[in-house]
Amino acid sequence: MALHGHFLRKQVCAELRRRRLIFLTVMLLTIMSVIITMIFGNMGYMRYRELRKTEARLVKEIRDIEQDNARLRAQLKSLKEDSFLKEKHAREDYGLAKPDEYVFQYDR
């Protein structure tokens, strides 16, 4: 009977080790899956970095466009208010002249 109890105890211990191993394997695979998803998933860290780079690029583009708009507004304001600039623009860009003037244009 003692021999039978010894084998039963060994069998129970082996079963417990097997269950622990299965449990630890499942937990390890689950943790690895969660970590991989957090890093490489659709909403993971890599996607986050990519979106941050895109955001930085778009913020820079917006800043550049705002600067261009400010420059163009200032240019438009000066064209509206400064008669000398209006005349200069009309002469240089459109080849216009006053009624008693002659315009000579050269090909560059």
KEZA-216812 format. One record per residue (C-alpha): x, y, z; residue number from 1; residue in three letters. Coordinates in pm, whole numbers. Layout:
BEGIN
ROPA        u        v        w     k     r
ROPA        X        Y        Z   NUM   ALA
...
This chain:
BEGIN
ROPA        u        v        w     k     r
ROPA        0        0        0     1   MET
ROPA      287      238       74     2   ALA
ROPA      420      181     -274     3   LEU
ROPA       81      264     -422     4   HIS
ROPA       62      587     -214     5   GLY
ROPA      410      684     -329     6   HIS
ROPA      316      645     -698     7   PHE
ROPA      -10      832     -641     8   LEU
ROPA      179     1119     -476     9   ARG
ROPA      429     1132     -766    10   LYS
ROPA      141     1128    -1014    11   GLN
ROPA      -37     1414     -831    12   VAL
ROPA      287     1619     -818    13   CYS
ROPA      350     1558    -1188    14   ALA
ROPA       -6     1664    -1270    15   GLU
ROPA       35     1981    -1062    16   LEU
ROPA      364     2064    -1242    17   ARG
ROPA      200     2003    -1578    18   ARG
ROPA      -91     2233    -1488    19   ARG
ROPA      148     2503    -1364    20   ARG
ROPA      348     2474    -1683    21   LEU
ROPA       33     2504    -1895    22   ILE
ROPA      -86     2801    -1687    23   PHE
ROPA      252     2978    -1708    24   LEU
ROPA      274     2910    -2083    25   THR
ROPA      -74     3052    -2141    26   VAL
ROPA        7     3357    -1925    27   MET
ROPA      340     3413    -2102    28   LEU
ROPA      176     3388    -2446    29   LEU
ROPA     -102     3624    -2335    30   THR
ROPA      146     3880    -2201    31   ILE
ROPA      357     3855    -2517    32   MET
ROPA       47     3902    -2730    33   SER
ROPA      -56     4210    -2532    34   VAL
ROPA      294     4359    -2555    35   ILE
ROPA      317     4295    -2930    36   ILE
ROPA      -28     4449    -2980    37   THR
ROPA       70     4751    -2770    38   MET
ROPA      380     4806    -2979    39   ILE
ROPA      282     4706    -3331    40   PHE
ROPA     -101     4706    -3324    41   GLY
ROPA     -332     4949    -3503    42   ASN
ROPA     -334     5177    -3199    43   MET
ROPA       10     5073    -3071    44   GLY
ROPA      326     5267    -3001    45   TYR
ROPA      460     5249    -3358    46   MET
ROPA      133     5390    -3494    47   ARG
ROPA      145     5658    -3223    48   TYR
ROPA      496     5762    -3334    49   ARG
ROPA      386     5769    -3697    50   GLU
ROPA       87     5988    -3611    51   LEU
ROPA      305     6223    -3405    52   ARG
ROPA      541     6267    -3702    53   LYS
ROPA      244     6337    -3928    54   THR
ROPA      109     6586    -3675    55   GLU
ROPA      445     6767    -3656    56   ALA
ROPA      465     6784    -4036    57   ARG
ROPA      109     6920    -4061    58   LEU
ROPA      170     7176    -3785    59   VAL
ROPA      476     7298    -3976    60   LYS
ROPA      277     7316    -4301    61   GLU
ROPA        1     7514    -4126    62   ILE
ROPA      259     7752    -3978    63   ARG
ROPA      419     7802    -4322    64   ASP
ROPA       81     7864    -4485    65   ILE
ROPA      -14     8112    -4212    66   GLU
ROPA      314     8299    -4271    67   GLN
ROPA      246     8304    -4646    68   ASP
ROPA     -106     8432    -4582    69   ASN
ROPA       26     8709    -4355    70   ALA
ROPA      284     8805    -4618    71   ARG
ROPA       20     8807    -4894    72   LEU
ROPA     -220     9011    -4678    73   ARG
ROPA       52     9269    -4616    74   ALA
ROPA      134     9274    -4986    75   GLN
ROPA     -233     9316    -5077    76   LEU
ROPA     -273     9594    -4822    77   LYS
ROPA       27     9780    -4958    78   SER
ROPA     -101     9739    -5316    79   LEU
ROPA     -440     9878    -5216    80   LYS
ROPA     -300    10174    -5024    81   GLU
ROPA       17    10272    -5211    82   ASP
ROPA      -50    10436    -5549    83   SER
ROPA      319    10414    -5646    84   PHE
ROPA      311    10033    -5601    85   LEU
ROPA      -13    10011    -5800    86   LYS
ROPA      144    10198    -6088    87   GLU
ROPA      468     9999    -6067    88   LYS
ROPA      273     9671    -6069    89   HIS
ROPA       60     9782    -6365    90   ALA
ROPA      366     9887    -6564    91   ARG
ROPA      589     9588    -6488    92   GLU
ROPA      340     9304    -6485    93   ASP
ROPA       88     9418    -6743    94   TYR
ROPA      290     9652    -6965    95   GLY
ROPA       46     9938    -6909    96   LEU
ROPA      141    10301    -6967    97   ALA
ROPA       -5    10645    -6932    98   LYS
ROPA     -173    10784    -7244    99   PRO
ROPA      125    11000    -7346   100   ASP
ROPA      395    10737    -7278   101   GLU
ROPA      566    10480    -7494   102   TYR
ROPA      651    10135    -7358   103   VAL
ROPA      958     9951    -7477   104   PHE
ROPA      968     9582    -7387   105   GLN
ROPA     1273     9364    -7423   106   TYR
ROPA     1280     8987    -7432   107   ASP
ROPA     1500     8848    -7161   108   ARG
